[in-house]
Amino acid sequence: MKRRQLGRTGQDVSEICLGTMTWGEQNTEAEGHEQMDYAVSMDINFFDTAEMYAVPPKPETQGSTERIIGSWFKERGNRDKVILATKAAGRAPFTWMREDGAHTEHTKEQLNEAVDASLKRLQTDYIDLYQLHWPDRPMALFGGKPGGSYQHAGDEINQIGDILQALDEIVKSGKVRWIGLSNESAWGTMKFLHHADVSGLPRVQSIQNAYNLLNRTFEVSQSEVALREQVGLLAYSPLAQGFLSGKYQNGALPKGSRKQLFDRLQRYEGPGAADAIDKYLAIAKKHGLDPSQMANQFATTRPFVTSNIIGATTMEQLKLAVTSVDLPWSEELEAEIDAVHHDQPSPCP
């Protein structure tokens, strides 16, 4: 398993990151432990979670994923083997995450409460990478932007400089080593970097955004920020929530799949999506590749990607995802994928 430097931290992380958001909902504690044991055995040293997980978000399962990771740390005694990333929820009408029932947002008070609660669930005294799960300012997110375009929804309530100041205090306390962003724009990333540079505050080291064959919008402007500023992408949803495996094609609805259980994957069912998926599946078949491995290796091989966050509900899926790094990537394969993208660019932003 190759490793790449996380931002400007000097810390190397595996090119595959173990995603965990199904643990506590679709996966049991024992299954989560099995996945982590396998990941470590395959030289993966990078795990990603969030205070909101498991998904979909609801009071009954909130924090369960962090608790599963915490119990694994306690049983295995190997906290030092893992670079651990988690996230604080942004502005949302989630009333069950804070003690006073307030909606989540990135105030100083809430960030301190959130990090302390995560540390307790994770049974650790530090978090390596603490990420803002989505921007605190009003934005259209998670597939809500037609064509991936920006839609202005108002100004910040909690200013970026104030948020960064609160994170600075958390870092200085020793509870967090580094900070990162998630579901953020190029403008937002640069504003965080600007405040860090002019005020001597912590520099963001990564940005975790959706990136896959059906959503390459990160390439338009954010990839330049990632490369020039060393704020690499932690790519999530490399299989477009399973659609790029082909399991949902022609109306299929596998029992136990996320779409069958929760019916909340409309982001990948817009105009042109099914046709684009068919074309990518045909490329995989032509080259004798598993389509999910091809989709994963596409994300992993991008020069602006620090780590590809894979996720699985079965060990078979997990092994396919992890071993995707062994898939050879040819110029011919790259050209054929680019041809589909040029014909149908990012149908699912």
C-alpha positions as semicolon CSV with decimal commas, in nm:
position;residue;x (nm);y (nm);z (nm)
1;M;0,000;0,000;0,000
2;K;0,159;0,326;-0,113
3;R;0,154;0,630;0,112
4;R;0,124;0,999;0,044
5;Q;0,189;1,303;0,259
6;L;-0,111;1,457;0,430
7;G;-0,094;1,827;0,343
8;R;0,215;1,987;0,494
9;T;0,204;1,777;0,812
10;G;0,500;1,554;0,730
11;Q;0,271;1,257;0,806
12;D;0,226;0,989;0,541
13;V;-0,113;0,821;0,504
14;S;-0,216;0,521;0,298
15;E;-0,353;0,591;-0,049
16;I;-0,665;0,403;0,061
17;C;-0,853;0,535;0,364
18;L;-1,103;0,315;0,546
19;G;-1,447;0,477;0,544
20;T;-1,676;0,378;0,831
21;M;-2,014;0,546;0,795
22;T;-2,221;0,224;0,779
23;W;-2,100;0,092;1,115
24;G;-2,381;0,100;1,366
25;E;-2,652;0,092;1,098
26;Q;-2,577;-0,153;0,816
27;N;-2,284;-0,308;1,000
28;T;-2,253;-0,442;1,354
29;E;-1,973;-0,366;1,597
30;A;-1,815;-0,706;1,527
31;E;-1,823;-0,640;1,153
32;G;-1,665;-0,298;1,205
33;H;-1,387;-0,458;1,407
34;E;-1,334;-0,719;1,135
35;Q;-1,304;-0,446;0,872
36;M;-1,049;-0,254;1,078
37;D;-0,845;-0,570;1,145
38;Y;-0,834;-0,642;0,772
39;A;-0,748;-0,283;0,683
40;V;-0,451;-0,277;0,920
41;S;-0,334;-0,614;0,787
42;M;-0,332;-0,458;0,439
43;D;-0,112;-0,169;0,557
44;I;-0,392;0,090;0,571
45;N;-0,313;0,343;0,842
46;F;-0,586;0,600;0,775
47;F;-0,948;0,580;0,904
48;D;-1,224;0,835;0,853
49;T;-1,541;0,883;1,058
50;A;-1,770;1,163;1,183
51;E;-1,972;1,254;1,491
52;M;-2,286;1,226;1,273
53;Y;-2,231;0,862;1,171
54;A;-2,386;0,612;1,119
55;V;-2,582;0,721;0,812
56;P;-2,853;0,811;0,745
57;P;-2,836;1,064;1,032
58;K;-3,080;1,002;1,316
59;P;-3,075;1,022;1,697
60;E;-3,072;0,645;1,750
61;T;-2,742;0,586;1,566
62;Q;-2,559;0,917;1,603
63;G;-2,208;0,857;1,736
64;S;-2,231;0,479;1,699
65;T;-1,951;0,460;1,444
66;E;-1,709;0,648;1,669
67;R;-1,805;0,419;1,957
68;I;-1,726;0,111;1,746
69;I;-1,385;0,251;1,658
70;G;-1,330;0,335;2,025
71;S;-1,407;-0,016;2,142
72;W;-1,167;-0,152;1,878
73;F;-0,890;0,079;2,000
74;K;-0,951;-0,038;2,356
75;E;-0,952;-0,409;2,266
76;R;-0,655;-0,399;2,028
77;G;-0,444;-0,138;2,209
78;N;-0,323;0,000;1,878
79;R;-0,432;0,363;1,869
80;D;-0,078;0,459;1,761
81;K;-0,112;0,251;1,442
82;V;-0,392;0,466;1,297
83;I;-0,414;0,820;1,163
84;L;-0,767;0,898;1,272
85;A;-0,992;1,154;1,103
86;T;-1,333;1,260;1,226
87;K;-1,568;1,551;1,159
88;A;-1,783;1,811;1,333
89;A;-2,130;1,863;1,186
90;G;-2,196;2,196;1,016
91;R;-2,510;2,407;1,012
92;A;-2,815;2,177;1,011
93;P;-3,145;2,126;1,196
94;F;-3,003;1,832;1,393
95;T;-3,130;1,881;1,747
96;W;-2,993;1,557;1,894
97;M;-2,618;1,622;1,868
98;R;-2,582;1,899;2,126
99;E;-2,668;1,883;2,496
100;D;-2,896;2,188;2,478
101;G;-3,085;2,064;2,169
102;A;-2,954;2,347;1,951
103;H;-2,917;2,311;1,576
104;T;-2,561;2,220;1,484
105;E;-2,324;2,497;1,374
106;H;-1,958;2,591;1,404
107;T;-1,959;2,814;1,708
108;K;-1,668;2,800;1,950
109;E;-1,891;2,642;2,214
110;Q;-2,029;2,376;1,981
111;L;-1,691;2,283;1,836
112;N;-1,552;2,234;2,186
113;E;-1,852;2,023;2,287
114;A;-1,829;1,820;1,967
115;V;-1,459;1,741;1,994
116;D;-1,490;1,639;2,359
117;A;-1,781;1,406;2,280
118;S;-1,591;1,250;1,989
119;L;-1,284;1,191;2,204
120;K;-1,497;1,017;2,465
121;R;-1,668;0,790;2,212
122;L;-1,338;0,713;2,037
123;Q;-1,167;0,632;2,369
124;T;-0,865;0,838;2,278
125;D;-0,710;1,161;2,401
126;Y;-0,635;1,304;2,057
127;I;-0,772;1,318;1,702
128;D;-0,521;1,337;1,418
129;L;-0,736;1,518;1,161
130;Y;-1,042;1,714;1,270
131;Q;-1,260;1,818;0,978
132;L;-1,555;2,053;0,936
133;H;-1,810;1,816;0,785
134;W;-1,971;2,083;0,567
135;P;-1,953;2,464;0,554
136;D;-2,129;2,659;0,825
137;R;-2,244;2,925;0,580
138;P;-2,565;2,864;0,383
139;M;-2,491;2,662;0,069
140;A;-2,665;2,418;-0,165
141;L;-2,484;2,091;-0,097
142;F;-2,487;1,715;-0,162
143;G;-2,612;1,717;-0,519
144;G;-2,842;2,015;-0,469
145;K;-2,665;2,239;-0,722
146;P;-2,796;2,213;-1,081
147;G;-2,499;2,128;-1,299
148;G;-2,270;2,172;-1,001
149;S;-2,307;2,550;-1,020
150;Y;-2,282;2,777;-0,717
151;Q;-2,607;2,908;-0,570
152;H;-2,574;3,198;-0,330
153;A;-2,784;3,132;-0,020
154;G;-2,673;3,411;0,210
155;D;-2,369;3,524;0,402
156;E;-2,178;3,356;0,682
157;I;-2,319;3,373;1,030
158;N;-2,012;3,232;1,200
159;Q;-1,725;3,395;1,015
160;I;-1,445;3,173;0,880
161;G;-1,186;3,364;1,082
162;D;-1,379;3,303;1,403
163;I;-1,420;2,933;1,325
164;L;-1,049;2,900;1,259
165;Q;-0,970;3,081;1,584
166;A;-1,184;2,829;1,775
167;L;-1,005;2,542;1,602
168;D;-0,671;2,699;1,688
169;E;-0,756;2,679;2,058
170;I;-0,856;2,314;2,019
171;V;-0,528;2,234;1,844
172;K;-0,327;2,416;2,112
173;S;-0,509;2,212;2,378
174;G;-0,361;1,894;2,229
175;K;-0,698;1,740;2,149
176;V;-0,643;1,773;1,773
177;R;-0,321;1,758;1,569
178;W;-0,439;1,898;1,235
179;I;-0,755;2,037;1,077
180;G;-0,930;1,981;0,746
181;L;-1,237;2,073;0,545
182;S;-1,514;1,871;0,383
183;N;-1,777;1,947;0,118
184;E;-1,605;2,282;0,075
185;S;-1,558;2,509;-0,227
186;A;-1,238;2,649;-0,376
187;W;-1,333;2,992;-0,239
188;G;-1,393;2,855;0,109
189;T;-1,065;2,663;0,109
190;M;-0,870;2,971;0,004
191;K;-1,041;3,184;0,270
192;F;-0,935;2,937;0,539
193;L;-0,581;2,942;0,403
194;H;-0,581;3,323;0,391
195;H;-0,688;3,356;0,754
196;A;-0,426;3,100;0,856
197;D;-0,150;3,285;0,673
198;V;-0,231;3,637;0,793
199;S;-0,323;3,548;1,152
200;G;-0,086;3,263;1,232
201;L;-0,373;3,015;1,271
202;P;-0,371;2,642;1,184
203;R;-0,353;2,561;0,816
204;V;-0,611;2,322;0,669
205;Q;-0,432;2,009;0,548
206;S;-0,699;1,838;0,339
207;I;-1,040;1,871;0,181
208;Q;-1,284;1,579;0,176
209;N;-1,527;1,608;-0,115
210;A;-1,725;1,370;-0,334
211;Y;-1,525;1,262;-0,637
212;N;-1,593;0,984;-0,885
213;L;-1,645;0,910;-1,255
214;L;-1,992;1,069;-1,241
215;N;-1,879;1,376;-1,047
216;R;-1,547;1,527;-1,153
217;T;-1,639;1,884;-1,057
218;F;-1,344;1,895;-0,815
219;E;-1,114;1,909;-1,118
220;V;-1,251;2,242;-1,242
221;S;-1,092;2,473;-0,986
222;Q;-1,033;2,287;-0,664
223;S;-0,768;2,054;-0,804
224;E;-0,538;2,353;-0,860
225;V;-0,585;2,460;-0,498
226;A;-0,514;2,104;-0,384
227;L;-0,189;2,083;-0,578
228;R;-0,054;2,437;-0,537
229;E;-0,147;2,472;-0,169
230;Q;-0,084;2,109;-0,066
231;V;-0,442;2,067;0,053
232;G;-0,501;1,729;-0,106
233;L;-0,837;1,570;-0,173
234;L;-0,971;1,293;0,047
235;A;-1,206;1,154;-0,216
236;Y;-1,532;1,014;-0,083
237;S;-1,800;0,818;-0,267
238;P;-1,558;0,683;-0,534
239;L;-1,826;0,433;-0,642
240;A;-2,100;0,700;-0,650
241;Q;-2,269;0,523;-0,356
242;G;-2,251;0,191;-0,539
243;F;-2,390;0,299;-0,876
244;L;-2,055;0,254;-1,052
245;S;-2,047;-0,112;-0,950
246;G;-2,344;-0,161;-1,182
247;K;-2,562;-0,314;-0,914
248;Y;-2,849;-0,067;-0,967
249;Q;-2,854;-0,074;-1,348
250;N;-3,177;-0,153;-1,535
251;G;-3,384;-0,090;-1,223
252;A;-3,213;-0,351;-1,008
253;L;-3,262;-0,307;-0,632
254;P;-3,043;-0,554;-0,441
255;K;-3,177;-0,652;-0,099
256;G;-2,981;-0,487;0,180
257;S;-2,835;-0,220;-0,048
258;R;-2,840;0,143;0,063
259;K;-3,094;0,236;-0,202
260;Q;-3,325;-0,049;-0,101
261;L;-3,294;0,031;0,269
262;F;-3,307;0,411;0,265
263;D;-3,406;0,531;-0,086
264;R;-3,194;0,843;-0,062
265;L;-2,953;0,813;-0,356
266;Q;-3,132;1,041;-0,602
267;R;-2,808;1,235;-0,657
268;Y;-2,700;0,954;-0,891
269;E;-3,027;0,911;-1,078
270;G;-3,045;1,237;-1,271
271;P;-3,059;1,287;-1,650
272;G;-2,777;1,110;-1,830
273;A;-2,654;0,918;-1,528
274;A;-2,766;0,570;-1,631
275;D;-2,626;0,615;-1,983
276;A;-2,289;0,731;-1,850
277;I;-2,276;0,439;-1,606
278;D;-2,350;0,196;-1,890
279;K;-2,056;0,338;-2,084
280;Y;-1,817;0,305;-1,789
281;L;-1,937;-0,050;-1,727
282;A;-1,869;-0,131;-2,092
283;I;-1,513;0,002;-2,061
284;A;-1,453;-0,218;-1,757
285;K;-1,590;-0,522;-1,940
286;K;-1,374;-0,452;-2,247
287;H;-1,060;-0,444;-2,034
288;G;-1,160;-0,741;-1,818
289;L;-1,185;-0,531;-1,502
290;D;-1,421;-0,536;-1,209
291;P;-1,614;-0,207;-1,254
292;S;-1,593;-0,116;-0,887
293;Q;-1,217;-0,167;-0,888
294;M;-1,184;0,046;-1,201
295;A;-1,387;0,326;-1,042
296;N;-1,182;0,311;-0,722
297;Q;-0,850;0,309;-0,904
298;F;-0,962;0,607;-1,113
299;A;-0,998;0,812;-0,793
300;T;-0,681;0,677;-0,634
301;T;-0,460;0,759;-0,933
302;R;-0,548;1,130;-0,958
303;P;-0,247;1,353;-0,878
304;F;-0,447;1,582;-0,647
305;V;-0,585;1,296;-0,434
306;T;-0,414;1,230;-0,101
307;S;-0,630;0,929;-0,016
308;N;-0,933;0,751;-0,158
309;I;-1,197;0,684;0,109
310;I;-1,348;0,345;0,039
311;G;-1,644;0,194;0,222
312;A;-1,808;-0,147;0,229
313;T;-2,080;-0,337;0,406
314;T;-1,935;-0,683;0,330
315;M;-1,583;-0,819;0,351
316;E;-1,603;-0,919;-0,015
317;Q;-1,672;-0,555;-0,109
318;L;-1,396;-0,435;0,121
319;K;-1,136;-0,669;-0,026
320;L;-1,229;-0,561;-0,380
321;A;-1,193;-0,197;-0,281
322;V;-0,859;-0,235;-0,102
323;T;-0,700;-0,450;-0,373
324;S;-0,809;-0,206;-0,643
325;V;-0,467;-0,041;-0,595
326;D;-0,316;-0,339;-0,780
327;L;-0,519;-0,269;-1,094
328;P;-0,291;-0,151;-1,378
329;W;-0,387;0,190;-1,519
330;S;-0,308;0,232;-1,887
331;E;-0,311;0,532;-2,121
332;E;-0,575;0,352;-2,328
333;L;-0,803;0,312;-2,025
334;E;-0,752;0,676;-1,930
335;A;-0,837;0,792;-2,283
336;E;-1,156;0,586;-2,302
337;I;-1,276;0,714;-1,964
338;D;-1,198;1,073;-2,063
339;A;-1,395;1,028;-2,386
340;V;-1,707;0,936;-2,188
341;H;-1,650;1,228;-1,952
342;H;-1,613;1,475;-2,239
343;D;-1,937;1,346;-2,390
344;Q;-2,127;1,351;-2,056
345;P;-1,932;1,562;-1,808
346;S;-2,021;1,509;-1,441
347;P;-2,390;1,416;-1,474
348;C;-2,414;1,376;-1,096
349;P;-2,245;1,677;-0,931
